[in-house]
Amino acid sequence: MMPSDPTTHLKEIRVYYEDTDMAGIVYYANYLRYIERARSDWVREVGIDQLAMKAAGVVFAVRRVEAEYISPARFDDVLEVRTTLESLSAAKMVMAQQVWRGGTLIFTANVLIVCIGSGGKPVRLPAECRLLQR
């Protein structure tokens, strides 16, 4: 079932010890893992079957990420990843993603997503994605 607002998604993430570095804060690359998990859940929630896409020879690929690290997260923090579909065209999606700890914004990213075919060439986004256009 399609969510009432398919352009926005929330995902809760708990910080585990394995996510932290020697300083006891979340290792910077793990924020990219957190936002990837949130995007994957969003894709599933809006009804896009990535396994069926792959079987058809089409996969999503991140083309660009612009990230800003604002404040560190630490072991056992509960974070919320907010994902918003900012723009959509026949060939790309731009997702704005934020990571919050309580009422504090700690990380932001803008992610450009494209689709590539089995030969590695760009292809149009699946029809399910284009249906999200308002």
A tleap script that builds the chain and sets N, CA, C and O, in Angstrom:
source leaprc.protein.ff14SB
mol = sequence {
  NMET MET PRO SER ASP PRO THR THR HIE LEU
  LYS GLU ILE ARG VAL TYR TYR GLU ASP THR
  ASP MET ALA GLY ILE VAL TYR TYR ALA ASN
  TYR LEU ARG TYR ILE GLU ARG ALA ARG SER
  ASP TRP VAL ARG GLU VAL GLY ILE ASP GLN
  LEU ALA MET LYS ALA ALA GLY VAL VAL PHE
  ALA VAL ARG ARG VAL GLU ALA GLU TYR ILE
  SER PRO ALA ARG PHE ASP ASP VAL LEU GLU
  VAL ARG THR THR LEU GLU SER LEU SER ALA
  ALA LYS MET VAL MET ALA GLN GLN VAL TRP
  ARG GLY GLY THR LEU ILE PHE THR ALA ASN
  VAL LEU ILE VAL CYS ILE GLY SER GLY GLY
  LYS PRO VAL ARG LEU PRO ALA GLU CYS ARG
  LEU LEU GLN CARG
}
set mol.1.N position { 0.836 -1.185 0.000 }
set mol.1.CA position { 0.000 0.000 0.000 }
set mol.1.C position { 0.878 1.244 0.000 }
set mol.1.O position { 1.830 1.338 0.775 }
set mol.2.N position { 0.561 2.193 -0.862 }
set mol.2.CA position { 1.313 3.433 -0.984 }
set mol.2.C position { 1.063 4.302 0.247 }
set mol.2.O position { -0.084 4.452 0.669 }
set mol.3.N position { 2.135 4.885 0.838 }
set mol.3.CA position { 1.943 5.774 1.984 }
set mol.3.C position { 1.159 7.020 1.580 }
set mol.3.O position { 1.096 7.361 0.398 }
set mol.4.N position { 0.557 7.704 2.568 }
set mol.4.CA position { -0.253 8.884 2.264 }
set mol.4.C position { 0.577 9.984 1.613 }
set mol.4.O position { 0.074 10.701 0.749 }
set mol.5.N position { 1.840 10.131 2.013 }
set mol.5.CA position { 2.749 11.075 1.359 }
set mol.5.C position { 3.967 10.297 0.883 }
set mol.5.O position { 4.920 10.114 1.641 }
set mol.6.N position { 3.946 9.835 -0.369 }
set mol.6.CA position { 5.041 8.998 -0.841 }
set mol.6.C position { 6.346 9.744 -1.067 }
set mol.6.O position { 7.361 9.123 -1.384 }
set mol.7.N position { 6.340 11.070 -0.911 }
set mol.7.CA position { 7.574 11.819 -1.138 }
set mol.7.C position { 8.401 11.997 0.127 }
set mol.7.O position { 9.493 12.561 0.068 }
set mol.8.N position { 7.903 11.526 1.276 }
set mol.8.CA position { 8.608 11.692 2.549 }
set mol.8.C position { 8.647 10.366 3.298 }
set mol.8.O position { 7.675 9.611 3.299 }
set mol.9.N position { 9.776 10.096 3.931 }
set mol.9.CA position { 9.949 8.842 4.672 }
set mol.9.C position { 10.774 9.113 5.932 }
set mol.9.O position { 11.705 9.918 5.913 }
set mol.10.N position { 10.424 8.432 7.029 }
set mol.10.CA position { 11.166 8.530 8.290 }
set mol.10.C position { 11.675 7.148 8.672 }
set mol.10.O position { 10.957 6.156 8.544 }
set mol.11.N position { 12.921 7.089 9.142 }
set mol.11.CA position { 13.494 5.818 9.601 }
set mol.11.C position { 14.299 6.073 10.864 }
set mol.11.O position { 15.124 6.986 10.925 }
set mol.12.N position { 14.042 5.248 11.870 }
set mol.12.CA position { 14.796 5.337 13.120 }
set mol.12.C position { 16.011 4.417 13.050 }
set mol.12.O position { 15.926 3.281 12.582 }
set mol.13.N position { 17.143 4.935 13.526 }
set mol.13.CA position { 18.395 4.169 13.555 }
set mol.13.C position { 19.008 4.333 14.939 }
set mol.13.O position { 19.089 5.448 15.455 }
set mol.14.N position { 19.434 3.239 15.536 }
set mol.14.CA position { 20.171 3.311 16.800 }
set mol.14.C position { 21.653 3.152 16.488 }
set mol.14.O position { 22.040 2.323 15.664 }
set mol.15.N position { 22.478 3.955 17.157 }
set mol.15.CA position { 23.928 3.879 16.975 }
set mol.15.C position { 24.475 2.759 17.854 }
set mol.15.O position { 24.278 2.750 19.070 }
set mol.16.N position { 25.161 1.821 17.219 }
set mol.16.CA position { 25.801 0.723 17.938 }
set mol.16.C position { 27.292 1.006 18.097 }
set mol.16.O position { 27.853 1.855 17.404 }
set mol.17.N position { 27.917 0.291 19.007 }
set mol.17.CA position { 29.352 0.458 19.252 }
set mol.17.C position { 30.145 0.291 17.960 }
set mol.17.O position { 31.106 1.022 17.721 }
set mol.18.N position { 29.748 -0.667 17.129 }
set mol.18.CA position { 30.455 -0.928 15.871 }
set mol.18.C position { 30.408 0.256 14.911 }
set mol.18.O position { 31.200 0.311 13.970 }
set mol.19.N position { 29.493 1.207 15.129 }
set mol.19.CA position { 29.358 2.377 14.260 }
set mol.19.C position { 30.334 3.495 14.612 }
set mol.19.O position { 30.476 4.457 13.858 }
set mol.20.N position { 31.005 3.369 15.755 }
set mol.20.CA position { 31.812 4.481 16.253 }
set mol.20.C position { 33.294 4.295 15.945 }
set mol.20.O position { 33.757 3.191 15.658 }
set mol.21.N position { 34.020 5.407 16.012 }
set mol.21.CA position { 35.465 5.371 15.790 }
set mol.21.C position { 36.198 5.439 17.129 }
set mol.21.O position { 35.576 5.309 18.183 }
set mol.22.N position { 37.501 5.640 17.092 }
set mol.22.CA position { 38.300 5.651 18.319 }
set mol.22.C position { 37.931 6.799 19.249 }
set mol.22.O position { 38.174 6.728 20.454 }
set mol.23.N position { 37.347 7.851 18.696 }
set mol.23.CA position { 36.938 8.988 19.522 }
set mol.23.C position { 35.571 8.759 20.165 }
set mol.23.O position { 35.117 9.575 20.967 }
set mol.24.N position { 34.908 7.639 19.812 }
set mol.24.CA position { 33.608 7.336 20.391 }
set mol.24.C position { 32.442 7.994 19.685 }
set mol.24.O position { 31.320 7.989 20.191 }
set mol.25.N position { 32.705 8.569 18.501 }
set mol.25.CA position { 31.623 9.180 17.730 }
set mol.25.C position { 31.391 8.356 16.460 }
set mol.25.O position { 32.239 7.556 16.064 }
set mol.26.N position { 30.245 8.562 15.838 }
set mol.26.CA position { 29.928 7.806 14.628 }
set mol.26.C position { 30.959 8.131 13.544 }
set mol.26.O position { 31.200 9.294 13.220 }
set mol.27.N position { 31.554 7.079 12.998 }
set mol.27.CA position { 32.506 7.207 11.901 }
set mol.27.C position { 31.788 7.844 10.714 }
set mol.27.O position { 30.669 7.455 10.381 }
set mol.28.N position { 32.426 8.816 10.079 }
set mol.28.CA position { 31.758 9.655 9.083 }
set mol.28.C position { 31.079 8.865 7.966 }
set mol.28.O position { 29.989 9.238 7.532 }
set mol.29.N position { 31.697 7.787 7.494 }
set mol.29.CA position { 31.125 7.023 6.377 }
set mol.29.C position { 29.833 6.309 6.769 }
set mol.29.O position { 29.033 5.963 5.900 }
set mol.30.N position { 29.623 6.089 8.055 }
set mol.30.CA position { 28.413 5.385 8.480 }
set mol.30.C position { 27.148 6.201 8.248 }
set mol.30.O position { 26.064 5.632 8.118 }
set mol.31.N position { 27.270 7.527 8.196 }
set mol.31.CA position { 26.092 8.335 7.872 }
set mol.31.C position { 25.579 7.989 6.475 }
set mol.31.O position { 24.372 7.987 6.234 }
set mol.32.N position { 26.500 7.698 5.556 }
set mol.32.CA position { 26.085 7.298 4.210 }
set mol.32.C position { 25.357 5.963 4.246 }
set mol.32.O position { 24.416 5.749 3.481 }
set mol.33.N position { 25.781 5.068 5.121 }
set mol.33.CA position { 25.069 3.795 5.292 }
set mol.33.C position { 23.668 4.042 5.850 }
set mol.33.O position { 22.700 3.427 5.403 }
set mol.34.N position { 23.565 4.936 6.822 }
set mol.34.CA position { 22.259 5.222 7.422 }
set mol.34.C position { 21.288 5.770 6.383 }
set mol.34.O position { 20.137 5.340 6.317 }
set mol.35.N position { 21.753 6.724 5.566 }
set mol.35.CA position { 20.836 7.314 4.593 }
set mol.35.C position { 20.521 6.331 3.466 }
set mol.35.O position { 19.437 6.386 2.885 }
set mol.36.N position { 21.460 5.429 3.151 }
set mol.36.CA position { 21.175 4.383 2.155 }
set mol.36.C position { 20.072 3.460 2.657 }
set mol.36.O position { 19.168 3.103 1.902 }
set mol.37.N position { 20.142 3.073 3.920 }
set mol.37.CA position { 19.096 2.215 4.497 }
set mol.37.C position { 17.739 2.899 4.418 }
set mol.37.O position { 16.734 2.272 4.082 }
set mol.38.N position { 17.721 4.185 4.732 }
set mol.38.CA position { 16.456 4.928 4.695 }
set mol.38.C position { 15.914 5.008 3.268 }
set mol.38.O position { 14.715 4.833 3.049 }
set mol.39.N position { 16.795 5.274 2.295 }
set mol.39.CA position { 16.335 5.322 0.894 }
set mol.39.C position { 15.820 3.961 0.447 }
set mol.39.O position { 14.804 3.878 -0.244 }
set mol.40.N position { 16.508 2.900 0.833 }
set mol.40.CA position { 16.067 1.547 0.457 }
set mol.40.C position { 14.694 1.238 1.037 }
set mol.40.O position { 13.849 0.649 0.363 }
set mol.41.N position { 14.472 1.634 2.284 }
set mol.41.CA position { 13.156 1.429 2.896 }
set mol.41.C position { 12.089 2.261 2.188 }
set mol.41.O position { 10.969 1.792 1.983 }
set mol.42.N position { 12.435 3.499 1.812 }
set mol.42.CA position { 11.493 4.349 1.086 }
set mol.42.C position { 11.101 3.697 -0.241 }
set mol.42.O position { 9.920 3.633 -0.582 }
set mol.43.N position { 12.103 3.213 -0.990 }
set mol.43.CA position { 11.848 2.566 -2.280 }
set mol.43.C position { 10.873 1.403 -2.099 }
set mol.43.O position { 9.918 1.256 -2.861 }
set mol.44.N position { 11.123 0.588 -1.091 }
set mol.44.CA position { 10.249 -0.561 -0.816 }
set mol.44.C position { 8.845 -0.079 -0.448 }
set mol.44.O position { 7.848 -0.635 -0.907 }
set mol.45.N position { 8.781 0.961 0.385 }
set mol.45.CA position { 7.489 1.463 0.870 }
set mol.45.C position { 6.615 2.019 -0.247 }
set mol.45.O position { 5.393 1.884 -0.200 }
set mol.46.N position { 7.229 2.644 -1.250 }
set mol.46.CA position { 6.429 3.202 -2.348 }
set mol.46.C position { 6.138 2.169 -3.434 }
set mol.46.O position { 5.540 2.496 -4.459 }
set mol.47.N position { 6.560 0.919 -3.212 }
set mol.47.CA position { 6.174 -0.158 -4.110 }
set mol.47.C position { 7.115 -0.446 -5.257 }
set mol.47.O position { 6.722 -1.084 -6.234 }
set mol.48.N position { 8.352 0.015 -5.159 }
set mol.48.CA position { 9.332 -0.264 -6.208 }
set mol.48.C position { 10.087 -1.537 -5.832 }
set mol.48.O position { 10.694 -1.610 -4.764 }
set mol.49.N position { 10.048 -2.523 -6.699 }
set mol.49.CA position { 10.682 -3.818 -6.454 }
set mol.49.C position { 12.075 -3.824 -7.088 }
set mol.49.O position { 12.215 -4.031 -8.294 }
set mol.50.N position { 13.107 -3.595 -6.264 }
set mol.50.CA position { 14.466 -3.515 -6.798 }
set mol.50.C position { 14.965 -4.852 -7.341 }
set mol.50.O position { 15.786 -4.877 -8.257 }
set mol.51.N position { 14.478 -5.962 -6.786 }
set mol.51.CA position { 14.886 -7.269 -7.313 }
set mol.51.C position { 14.306 -7.491 -8.709 }
set mol.51.O position { 14.973 -8.042 -9.585 }
set mol.52.N position { 13.059 -7.060 -8.912 }
set mol.52.CA position { 12.452 -7.158 -10.245 }
set mol.52.C position { 13.168 -6.228 -11.226 }
set mol.52.O position { 13.371 -6.578 -12.388 }
set mol.53.N position { 13.549 -5.040 -10.749 }
set mol.53.CA position { 14.309 -4.123 -11.599 }
set mol.53.C position { 15.615 -4.776 -12.038 }
set mol.53.O position { 15.971 -4.762 -13.216 }
set mol.54.N position { 16.320 -5.351 -11.062 }
set mol.54.CA position { 17.609 -5.986 -11.370 }
set mol.54.C position { 17.424 -7.131 -12.362 }
set mol.54.O position { 18.225 -7.289 -13.283 }
set mol.55.N position { 16.371 -7.930 -12.178 }
set mol.55.CA position { 16.090 -9.030 -13.106 }
set mol.55.C position { 15.836 -8.503 -14.519 }
set mol.55.O position { 16.115 -9.186 -15.505 }
set mol.56.N position { 15.302 -7.275 -14.608 }
set mol.56.CA position { 15.050 -6.643 -15.906 }
set mol.56.C position { 16.286 -5.915 -16.434 }
set mol.56.O position { 16.245 -5.315 -17.508 }
set mol.57.N position { 17.388 -5.969 -15.675 }
set mol.57.CA position { 18.633 -5.354 -16.128 }
set mol.57.C position { 18.782 -3.889 -15.797 }
set mol.57.O position { 19.574 -3.191 -16.429 }
set mol.58.N position { 18.027 -3.403 -14.806 }
set mol.58.CA position { 18.075 -1.990 -14.419 }
set mol.58.C position { 18.297 -1.890 -12.915 }
set mol.58.O position { 17.653 -2.595 -12.138 }
set mol.59.N position { 19.219 -1.005 -12.504 }
set mol.59.CA position { 19.469 -0.793 -11.077 }
set mol.59.C position { 19.623 0.698 -10.795 }
set mol.59.O position { 19.986 1.479 -11.675 }
set mol.60.N position { 19.339 1.074 -9.551 }
set mol.60.CA position { 19.599 2.438 -9.106 }
set mol.60.C position { 21.093 2.604 -8.852 }
set mol.60.O position { 21.771 1.660 -8.445 }
set mol.61.N position { 21.597 3.807 -9.094 }
set mol.61.CA position { 22.994 4.124 -8.792 }
set mol.61.C position { 23.057 5.545 -8.249 }
set mol.61.O position { 22.397 6.448 -8.761 }
set mol.62.N position { 23.854 5.728 -7.214 }
set mol.62.CA position { 24.088 7.070 -6.682 }
set mol.62.C position { 25.136 7.725 -7.571 }
set mol.62.O position { 26.244 7.215 -7.731 }
set mol.63.N position { 24.767 8.856 -8.143 }
set mol.63.CA position { 25.694 9.575 -9.016 }
set mol.63.C position { 26.456 10.655 -8.256 }
set mol.63.O position { 27.617 10.938 -8.552 }
set mol.64.N position { 25.780 11.256 -7.265 }
set mol.64.CA position { 26.446 12.328 -6.509 }
set mol.64.C position { 25.833 12.412 -5.123 }
set mol.64.O position { 24.627 12.239 -4.944 }
set mol.65.N position { 26.690 12.680 -4.146 }
set mol.65.CA position { 26.248 12.958 -2.777 }
set mol.65.C position { 26.943 14.233 -2.324 }
set mol.65.O position { 28.165 14.350 -2.410 }
set mol.66.N position { 26.160 15.181 -1.844 }
set mol.66.CA position { 26.697 16.382 -1.202 }
set mol.66.C position { 26.291 16.300 0.258 }
set mol.66.O position { 25.102 16.321 0.577 }
set mol.67.N position { 27.277 16.207 1.150 }
set mol.67.CA position { 26.982 15.967 2.561 }
set mol.67.C position { 27.593 17.042 3.449 }
set mol.67.O position { 28.637 17.616 3.141 }
set mol.68.N position { 26.908 17.294 4.563 }
set mol.68.CA position { 27.429 18.209 5.582 }
set mol.68.C position { 27.269 17.551 6.947 }
set mol.68.O position { 26.177 17.147 7.344 }
set mol.69.N position { 28.389 17.459 7.649 }
set mol.69.CA position { 28.413 16.891 9.000 }
set mol.69.C position { 28.329 18.058 9.970 }
set mol.69.O position { 29.236 18.889 10.025 }
set mol.70.N position { 27.249 18.125 10.731 }
set mol.70.CA position { 26.978 19.291 11.568 }
set mol.70.C position { 27.364 19.053 13.019 }
set mol.70.O position { 27.972 19.915 13.652 }
set mol.71.N position { 27.013 17.891 13.545 }
set mol.71.CA position { 27.261 17.574 14.954 }
set mol.71.C position { 27.414 16.059 15.076 }
set mol.71.O position { 26.739 15.323 14.358 }
set mol.72.N position { 28.285 15.574 15.965 }
set mol.72.CA position { 28.506 14.126 16.038 }
set mol.72.C position { 27.386 13.372 16.747 }
set mol.72.O position { 26.718 13.896 17.639 }
set mol.73.N position { 27.205 12.128 16.320 }
set mol.73.CA position { 26.345 11.185 17.043 }
set mol.73.C position { 27.263 10.238 17.799 }
set mol.73.O position { 28.413 10.027 17.414 }
set mol.74.N position { 26.737 9.670 18.882 }
set mol.74.CA position { 27.540 8.801 19.742 }
set mol.74.C position { 26.815 7.482 20.000 }
set mol.74.O position { 25.632 7.326 19.698 }
set mol.75.N position { 27.563 6.546 20.567 }
set mol.75.CA position { 27.040 5.233 20.915 }
set mol.75.C position { 25.706 5.354 21.647 }
set mol.75.O position { 25.560 6.157 22.568 }
set mol.76.N position { 24.746 4.551 21.226 }
set mol.76.CA position { 23.411 4.401 21.795 }
set mol.76.C position { 22.461 5.558 21.497 }
set mol.76.O position { 21.321 5.544 21.959 }
set mol.77.N position { 22.906 6.560 20.734 }
set mol.77.CA position { 21.975 7.602 20.297 }
set mol.77.C position { 20.900 6.973 19.412 }
set mol.77.O position { 21.159 6.017 18.681 }
set mol.78.N position { 19.707 7.518 19.491 }
set mol.78.CA position { 18.632 7.140 18.574 }
set mol.78.C position { 18.493 8.281 17.577 }
set mol.78.O position { 18.232 9.425 17.952 }
set mol.79.N position { 18.670 7.954 16.312 }
set mol.79.CA position { 18.646 8.945 15.251 }
set mol.79.C position { 17.411 8.739 14.384 }
set mol.79.O position { 16.864 7.638 14.303 }
set mol.80.N position { 16.988 9.808 13.743 }
set mol.80.CA position { 15.897 9.713 12.774 }
set mol.80.C position { 16.407 10.220 11.435 }
set mol.80.O position { 16.896 11.346 11.333 }
set mol.81.N position { 16.292 9.387 10.411 }
set mol.81.CA position { 16.651 9.793 9.056 }
set mol.81.C position { 15.373 10.223 8.351 }
set mol.81.O position { 14.427 9.445 8.227 }
set mol.82.N position { 15.356 11.466 7.894 }
set mol.82.CA position { 14.212 12.010 7.156 }
set mol.82.C position { 14.610 12.111 5.690 }
set mol.82.O position { 15.580 12.782 5.337 }
set mol.83.N position { 13.852 11.442 4.856 }
set mol.83.CA position { 14.134 11.410 3.422 }
set mol.83.C position { 12.983 12.080 2.691 }
set mol.83.O position { 11.816 11.763 2.921 }
set mol.84.N position { 13.323 13.010 1.809 }
set mol.84.CA position { 12.318 13.716 1.023 }
set mol.84.C position { 12.715 13.677 -0.446 }
set mol.84.O position { 13.856 13.976 -0.801 }
set mol.85.N position { 11.768 13.308 -1.290 }
set mol.85.CA position { 11.981 13.363 -2.732 }
set mol.85.C position { 11.895 14.827 -3.139 }
set mol.85.O position { 10.815 15.417 -3.133 }
set mol.86.N position { 13.038 15.411 -3.494 }
set mol.86.CA position { 13.094 16.836 -3.835 }
set mol.86.C position { 12.685 17.095 -5.279 }
set mol.86.O position { 11.929 18.025 -5.562 }
set mol.87.N position { 13.190 16.266 -6.189 }
set mol.87.CA position { 12.835 16.450 -7.598 }
set mol.87.C position { 12.933 15.117 -8.320 }
set mol.87.O position { 13.626 14.193 -7.894 }
set mol.88.N position { 12.212 15.057 -9.426 }
set mol.88.CA position { 12.112 13.817 -10.183 }
set mol.88.C position { 11.957 14.164 -11.651 }
set mol.88.O position { 11.136 15.007 -12.013 }
set mol.89.N position { 12.742 13.516 -12.493 }
set mol.89.CA position { 12.582 13.657 -13.940 }
set mol.89.C position { 12.577 12.254 -14.532 }
set mol.89.O position { 12.603 11.268 -13.796 }
set mol.90.N position { 12.545 12.162 -15.830 }
set mol.90.CA position { 12.516 10.849 -16.477 }
set mol.90.C position { 13.787 10.052 -16.205 }
set mol.90.O position { 13.781 8.823 -16.278 }
set mol.91.N position { 14.881 10.756 -15.890 }
set mol.91.CA position { 16.170 10.074 -15.780 }
set mol.91.C position { 16.827 10.149 -14.411 }
set mol.91.O position { 17.823 9.464 -14.177 }
set mol.92.N position { 16.295 10.968 -13.492 }
set mol.92.CA position { 16.981 11.100 -12.203 }
set mol.92.C position { 16.017 11.502 -11.095 }
set mol.92.O position { 14.941 12.051 -11.331 }
set mol.93.N position { 16.456 11.201 -9.870 }
set mol.93.CA position { 15.755 11.634 -8.658 }
set mol.93.C position { 16.773 12.350 -7.779 }
set mol.93.O position { 17.939 11.960 -7.721 }
set mol.94.N position { 16.329 13.385 -7.107 }
set mol.94.CA position { 17.160 14.038 -6.099 }
set mol.94.C position { 16.459 13.873 -4.760 }
set mol.94.O position { 15.306 14.269 -4.589 }
set mol.95.N position { 17.178 13.282 -3.818 }
set mol.95.CA position { 16.657 13.045 -2.475 }
set mol.95.C position { 17.384 13.971 -1.499 }
set mol.95.O position { 18.612 14.054 -1.507 }
set mol.96.N position { 16.616 14.664 -0.664 }
set mol.96.CA position { 17.187 15.436 0.444 }
set mol.96.C position { 17.054 14.566 1.683 }
set mol.96.O position { 15.965 14.088 1.999 }
set mol.97.N position { 18.163 14.361 2.383 }
set mol.97.CA position { 18.127 13.510 3.566 }
set mol.97.C position { 18.757 14.244 4.737 }
set mol.97.O position { 19.780 14.917 4.605 }
set mol.98.N position { 18.115 14.092 5.882 }
set mol.98.CA position { 18.588 14.712 7.117 }
set mol.98.C position { 18.639 13.652 8.200 }
set mol.98.O position { 17.792 12.760 8.257 }
set mol.99.N position { 19.641 13.759 9.056 }
set mol.99.CA position { 19.718 12.895 10.229 }
set mol.99.C position { 19.561 13.790 11.452 }
set mol.99.O position { 20.289 14.766 11.628 }
set mol.100.N position { 18.594 13.432 12.291 }
set mol.100.CA position { 18.270 14.191 13.495 }
set mol.100.C position { 18.520 13.340 14.732 }
set mol.100.O position { 18.288 12.131 14.726 }
set mol.101.N position { 18.994 13.980 15.783 }
set mol.101.CA position { 19.074 13.367 17.113 }
set mol.101.C position { 18.176 14.216 18.000 }
set mol.101.O position { 18.530 15.331 18.383 }
set mol.102.N position { 16.998 13.665 18.323 }
set mol.102.CA position { 16.015 14.479 19.038 }
set mol.102.C position { 15.636 15.653 18.149 }
set mol.102.O position { 15.276 15.465 16.987 }
set mol.103.N position { 15.715 16.843 18.681 }
set mol.103.CA position { 15.394 18.036 17.911 }
set mol.103.C position { 16.599 18.687 17.268 }
set mol.103.O position { 16.513 19.829 16.816 }
set mol.104.N position { 17.733 17.977 17.216 }
set mol.104.CA position { 18.967 18.556 16.692 }
set mol.104.C position { 19.332 17.936 15.347 }
set mol.104.O position { 19.493 16.721 15.232 }
set mol.105.N position { 19.459 18.780 14.344 }
set mol.105.CA position { 19.910 18.336 13.030 }
set mol.105.C position { 21.411 18.098 13.100 }
set mol.105.O position { 22.162 18.998 13.476 }
set mol.106.N position { 21.865 16.878 12.737 }
set mol.106.CA position { 23.296 16.581 12.865 }
set mol.106.C position { 23.979 16.266 11.530 }
set mol.106.O position { 25.208 16.264 11.459 }
set mol.107.N position { 23.204 15.999 10.473 }
set mol.107.CA position { 23.798 15.638 9.183 }
set mol.107.C position { 22.777 15.916 8.090 }
set mol.107.O position { 21.584 15.673 8.269 }
set mol.108.N position { 23.251 16.428 6.956 }
set mol.108.CA position { 22.381 16.604 5.794 }
set mol.108.C position { 23.089 16.077 4.548 }
set mol.108.O position { 24.317 16.076 4.462 }
set mol.109.N position { 22.292 15.634 3.597 }
set mol.109.CA position { 22.844 15.181 2.317 }
set mol.109.C position { 21.815 15.386 1.220 }
set mol.109.O position { 20.614 15.216 1.433 }
set mol.110.N position { 22.296 15.747 0.060 }
set mol.110.CA position { 21.498 15.742 -1.162 }
set mol.110.C position { 22.085 14.656 -2.043 }
set mol.110.O position { 23.286 14.641 -2.313 }
set mol.111.N position { 21.228 13.747 -2.489 }
set mol.111.CA position { 21.682 12.561 -3.204 }
set mol.111.C position { 21.017 12.517 -4.576 }
set mol.111.O position { 19.792 12.536 -4.687 }
set mol.112.N position { 21.843 12.458 -5.613 }
set mol.112.CA position { 21.356 12.333 -6.987 }
set mol.112.C position { 21.381 10.855 -7.355 }
set mol.112.O position { 22.426 10.207 -7.301 }
set mol.113.N position { 20.209 10.329 -7.733 }
set mol.113.CA position { 20.061 8.912 -8.061 }
set mol.113.C position { 19.668 8.787 -9.529 }
set mol.113.O position { 18.786 9.499 -10.011 }
set mol.114.N position { 20.324 7.887 -10.221 }
set mol.114.CA position { 20.001 7.589 -11.612 }
set mol.114.C position { 19.781 6.082 -11.736 }
set mol.114.O position { 19.996 5.331 -10.784 }
set mol.115.N position { 19.356 5.660 -12.904 }
set mol.115.CA position { 19.255 4.226 -13.202 }
set mol.115.C position { 20.243 3.898 -14.305 }
set mol.115.O position { 20.459 4.681 -15.230 }
set mol.116.N position { 20.838 2.718 -14.183 }
set mol.116.CA position { 21.720 2.251 -15.239 }
set mol.116.C position { 21.259 0.868 -15.680 }
set mol.116.O position { 20.736 0.078 -14.893 }
set mol.117.N position { 21.471 0.605 -16.964 }
set mol.117.CA position { 21.118 -0.694 -17.521 }
set mol.117.C position { 22.254 -1.679 -17.350 }
set mol.117.O position { 23.307 -1.343 -16.806 }
set mol.118.N position { 22.036 -2.894 -17.815 }
set mol.118.CA position { 23.020 -3.957 -17.625 }
set mol.118.C position { 24.353 -3.643 -18.292 }
set mol.118.O position { 25.382 -4.178 -17.879 }
set mol.119.N position { 24.361 -2.796 -19.303 }
set mol.119.CA position { 25.609 -2.402 -19.954 }
set mol.119.C position { 26.296 -1.228 -19.288 }
set mol.119.O position { 27.332 -0.762 -19.761 }
set mol.120.N position { 25.717 -0.738 -18.172 }
set mol.120.CA position { 26.317 0.385 -17.466 }
set mol.120.C position { 25.931 1.745 -18.012 }
set mol.120.O position { 26.439 2.767 -17.551 }
set mol.121.N position { 25.047 1.769 -18.980 }
set mol.121.CA position { 24.594 3.036 -19.578 }
set mol.121.C position { 23.357 3.552 -18.852 }
set mol.121.O position { 22.565 2.764 -18.335 }
set mol.122.N position { 23.187 4.889 -18.812 }
set mol.122.CA position { 21.992 5.452 -18.175 }
set mol.122.C position { 20.718 5.028 -18.908 }
set mol.122.O position { 20.692 4.917 -20.134 }
set mol.123.N position { 19.666 4.795 -18.126 }
set mol.123.CA position { 18.340 4.480 -18.665 }
set mol.123.C position { 17.300 5.292 -17.899 }
set mol.123.O position { 17.597 5.873 -16.855 }
set mol.124.N position { 16.084 5.325 -18.428 }
set mol.124.CA position { 14.998 6.050 -17.763 }
set mol.124.C position { 14.653 5.389 -16.433 }
set mol.124.O position { 14.833 4.185 -16.253 }
set mol.125.N position { 14.160 6.196 -15.517 }
set mol.125.CA position { 13.666 5.656 -14.256 }
set mol.125.C position { 12.459 4.770 -14.533 }
set mol.125.O position { 11.735 5.006 -15.501 }
set mol.126.N position { 12.228 3.758 -13.705 }
set mol.126.CA position { 11.055 2.908 -13.893 }
set mol.126.C position { 9.762 3.714 -13.762 }
set mol.126.O position { 9.728 4.761 -13.116 }
set mol.127.N position { 8.716 3.208 -14.382 }
set mol.127.CA position { 7.413 3.881 -14.353 }
set mol.127.C position { 6.938 4.118 -12.928 }
set mol.127.O position { 6.309 5.139 -12.651 }
set mol.128.N position { 7.231 3.183 -12.010 }
set mol.128.CA position { 6.802 3.347 -10.612 }
set mol.128.C position { 7.366 4.627 -10.005 }
set mol.128.O position { 6.702 5.285 -9.204 }
set mol.129.N position { 8.584 4.976 -10.384 }
set mol.129.CA position { 9.191 6.218 -9.881 }
set mol.129.C position { 8.498 7.428 -10.475 }
set mol.129.O position { 8.187 8.387 -9.768 }
set mol.130.N position { 8.260 7.381 -11.765 }
set mol.130.CA position { 7.657 8.532 -12.431 }
set mol.130.C position { 6.242 8.798 -11.947 }
set mol.130.O position { 5.755 9.924 -12.052 }
set mol.131.N position { 5.569 7.770 -11.415 }
set mol.131.CA position { 4.223 7.954 -10.860 }
set mol.131.C position { 4.235 8.824 -9.607 }
set mol.131.O position { 3.191 9.326 -9.193 }
set mol.132.N position { 5.409 9.007 -9.000 }
set mol.132.CA position { 5.512 9.817 -7.788 }
set mol.132.C position { 5.494 11.309 -8.087 }
set mol.132.O position { 5.374 12.119 -7.168 }
set mol.133.N position { 5.612 11.687 -9.366 }
set mol.133.CA position { 5.580 13.102 -9.723 }
set mol.133.C position { 4.228 13.684 -9.373 }
set mol.133.O position { 3.187 13.063 -9.587 }
set mol.134.N position { 4.266 14.877 -8.835 }
set mol.134.CA position { 3.014 15.548 -8.459 }
set mol.134.C position { 2.637 16.558 -9.497 }
set mol.134.O position { 1.613 17.228 -9.363 }
savepdb mol mol.pdb
quit
